[in-house]
């Protein structure tokens, strides 16, 4: 179970706010679509997208899902089992952000197959994932934790203050399992994961760091060393639906 209080406190800090500043900027072009936000958490992405789209949020933690009564999108309490009740090819876009790391690797195909079933032909899957390279850099530079860095290099689990232990995966693995086409990927947290927190409380830090993060998020080598990667996959227009739950 997630530590809700720890996660909520992190989101209130500058280093918590900036992650969503970057994420929402990368989603700002999305308009007029039917969207599923799977593992929606507190609904920050869902509420942002619901301004110009129709959004359904699925989240297994009731405290997080129903934390804000003012939110206007559709909320479904549950997880993978709730997707069985949704018709094939319903959504133009599915968001699954910082979720698959906490799913057992042998169960990830179940989730990705469900997403592919629910996507319309030509629909997109937005995945935000932990990047091993960025996590190793943060462990050594920010945390001075070489032991964790070595563990990550060997494919070991990582520990989260707010969530359970997780395991990273790479983009090639994601494409292979999902059987969706890779369109592009972007970086999130290229620089600020490497800075000491003392800088992050300065008055203009959030604005300046957001500017530089967005300036490099589409550029190599920066997006290859970022702490998180935002991967965009697409279901082919002519794909025959072959996977059903």
C-alpha positions in Angstrom: 0.0 0.0 0.0 1.3 3.5 -0.8 2.3 5.9 2.0 -0.3 8.6 1.2 1.0 11.1 3.7 4.6 10.9 2.4 3.5 11.2 -1.2 1.2 14.1 -0.4 4.1 15.9 1.4 6.4 15.3 -1.6 3.9 16.8 -4.0 3.7 20.0 -1.9 7.5 20.5 -2.2 9.1 22.3 -5.2 10.7 19.1 -6.4 7.3 17.5 -6.3 5.5 20.3 -8.1 8.1 20.5 -10.9 7.5 16.9 -12.0 3.9 17.7 -12.7 4.8 21.0 -14.3 6.9 19.1 -16.8 4.4 16.3 -17.3 1.4 18.6 -17.9 3.4 20.7 -20.4 4.1 17.5 -22.3 0.3 16.7 -22.3 -0.9 20.2 -23.0 -1.5 19.6 -26.7 -4.1 16.8 -26.0 -7.6 18.0 -26.8 -11.0 16.6 -27.8 -10.1 13.0 -26.9 -11.6 10.2 -24.9 -8.9 9.3 -22.3 -8.3 6.6 -19.7 -5.9 7.6 -16.8 -4.9 4.2 -15.3 -3.4 4.5 -11.8 -4.6 8.1 -11.5 -3.4 8.7 -8.0 -4.7 12.1 -6.7 -6.1 12.8 -10.2 -3.7 15.7 -11.0 -3.2 14.6 -14.7 -6.9 13.6 -15.0 -8.1 17.0 -13.8 -5.7 18.8 -16.2 -6.8 16.7 -19.2 -10.5 16.9 -18.3 -10.4 20.7 -19.2 -10.4 19.8 -22.9 -11.1 16.0 -23.0 -13.4 13.3 -21.6 -11.5 11.5 -18.9 -12.1 8.3 -17.0 -9.7 7.7 -14.1 -9.1 4.2 -12.6 -7.3 4.1 -9.2 -7.2 1.3 -6.6 -6.7 3.6 -3.6 -9.9 5.2 -2.5 -8.2 7.8 -0.3 -6.2 9.1 -3.3 -9.0 8.8 -5.9 -11.6 10.7 -3.8 -9.3 13.2 -2.1 -10.7 16.1 -4.1 -14.5 16.3 -4.4 -14.2 19.2 -6.8 -12.7 17.1 -9.6 -14.9 16.7 -12.6 -13.8 13.6 -14.4 -15.3 10.0 -14.1 -13.7 8.0 -11.2 -13.6 4.2 -11.0 -12.2 2.6 -7.9 -10.2 -0.5 -8.8 -7.5 -1.8 -11.0 -7.0 -4.2 -13.9 -10.3 -6.0 -13.2 -12.3 -2.9 -13.9 -11.0 -2.7 -17.5 -12.9 -5.9 -18.3 -16.2 -3.9 -18.1 -15.0 -1.4 -20.8 -15.7 -2.1 -24.5 -13.0 -2.7 -27.0 -11.5 0.4 -28.8 -13.0 2.9 -26.4 -10.1 5.3 -25.9 -8.1 7.7 -28.0 -5.4 7.9 -25.3 -4.5 5.9 -22.3 -2.2 7.4 -19.6 -0.3 5.0 -17.3 2.2 7.1 -15.3 4.6 5.6 -12.8 2.6 2.4 -12.4 4.2 -0.5 -14.2 7.3 -0.4 -12.1 5.2 -1.6 -9.2 3.6 -4.4 -11.1 5.3 -7.8 -11.1 7.2 -8.1 -14.4 5.4 -11.3 -15.4 2.1 -9.5 -14.9 2.9 -6.5 -17.1 1.7 -8.1 -20.3 -1.8 -8.4 -18.8 -2.0 -4.7 -18.3 -0.4 -3.8 -21.7 -2.7 -6.3 -23.5 -5.7 -4.7 -21.8 -4.5 -1.2 -22.9 -4.1 -2.3 -26.5 -7.5 -3.8 -26.5 -9.1 -0.6 -25.2 -7.2 1.7 -27.6 -8.9 2.8 -30.8 -6.9 2.2 -34.0 -4.4 5.0 -34.1 -4.8 5.6 -30.4 -1.8 6.5 -28.2 -0.5 5.0 -24.9 1.4 7.5 -22.7 3.7 5.7 -20.3 5.9 7.5 -17.7 8.6 5.1 -16.5 11.6 5.1 -14.3 14.9 5.2 -16.2 17.7 3.0 -14.9 20.4 5.4 -16.1 18.8 8.4 -14.4 18.3 6.5 -11.2 21.9 5.4 -11.1 23.0 9.0 -11.6 20.8 10.2 -8.9 21.9 7.5 -6.5 25.6 8.4 -7.0 25.4 12.2 -7.4 22.4 13.3 -5.3 22.3 10.6 -2.7 25.9 9.5 -2.6 24.6 6.0 -2.4 26.9 3.8 -4.5 25.4 0.6 -3.1 22.0 1.4 -4.5 23.6 2.4 -7.8 25.4 -1.0 -8.1 22.2 -2.8 -7.2 20.3 -1.0 -10.0 23.0 -1.8 -12.5 22.6 -5.4 -11.7 18.8 -5.2 -12.3 17.8 -5.1 -8.7 14.7 -3.5 -7.2 14.5 0.1 -6.1 12.9 1.4 -3.0 10.3 4.2 -2.9 9.4 6.3 0.1 5.8 6.6 -1.0 5.2 3.3 -2.8 6.3 -0.3 -2.7 9.6 -1.6 -4.1 9.7 -1.3 -7.9 11.7 -2.7 -10.8 12.7 -0.7 -13.8 12.3 -1.8 -17.5 13.6 -0.3 -20.7 11.8 1.1 -23.7 12.7 -1.8 -26.0 11.1 -4.2 -23.5 8.0 -2.0 -23.3 7.6 -2.0 -27.1 8.1 -5.8 -27.3 5.5 -6.6 -24.6 2.9 -4.0 -25.7 3.2 -4.8 -29.4 2.6 -1.1 -30.0 4.7 1.2 -32.2 7.1 3.6 -30.6 6.5 7.2 -31.6 8.8 9.1 -29.4 10.0 9.5 -25.8 10.8 12.5 -23.7 12.8 13.1 -20.5 11.5 14.2 -17.1 13.8 15.2 -14.3 17.1 15.4 -16.3 18.7 18.0 -14.0 16.8 18.5 -10.8 17.2 15.0 -9.5 21.0 15.7 -9.4 20.7 19.0 -7.4 20.8 19.3 -3.6 17.5 20.3 -2.2 19.0 23.6 -0.7 18.8 25.1 -4.2 15.2 24.0 -4.7 13.7 26.4 -2.1 15.0 29.5 -3.8 12.3 31.9 -5.0 12.8 31.5 -8.8 14.1 27.9 -8.8 10.8 26.3 -9.9 10.4 28.6 -12.9 14.0 28.4 -14.0 14.3 24.6 -13.6 11.1 24.0 -15.4 12.3 26.1 -18.3 15.6 24.2 -18.7 13.9 20.8 -18.2 11.5 21.5 -21.0 14.3 22.9 -23.2 16.0 19.5 -23.2 13.2 17.0 -22.7 13.1 16.1 -26.4 16.8 16.1 -27.0 19.5 13.5 -26.8 21.5 12.8 -24.7 19.4 14.5 -22.1 16.3 12.3 -22.4 18.5 9.2 -22.2 19.9 10.2 -18.8 16.7 11.6 -17.2 15.3 10.1 -14.0 11.9 9.4 -15.7 11.1 8.9 -19.4 7.7 9.7 -21.0 7.2 7.1 -23.7 4.6 7.6 -26.5 3.3 4.4 -28.2 0.7 4.1 -30.9 -1.7 1.3 -32.0 -1.5 0.8 -35.7 -4.4 2.0 -37.7 -4.8 -1.3 -39.5 -4.2 -3.6 -36.5 -6.6 -6.5 -36.2 -7.8 -6.8 -32.6 -6.3 -10.1 -31.4 -6.1 -9.7 -27.7 -9.2 -9.8 -25.5 -9.5 -10.4 -21.8 
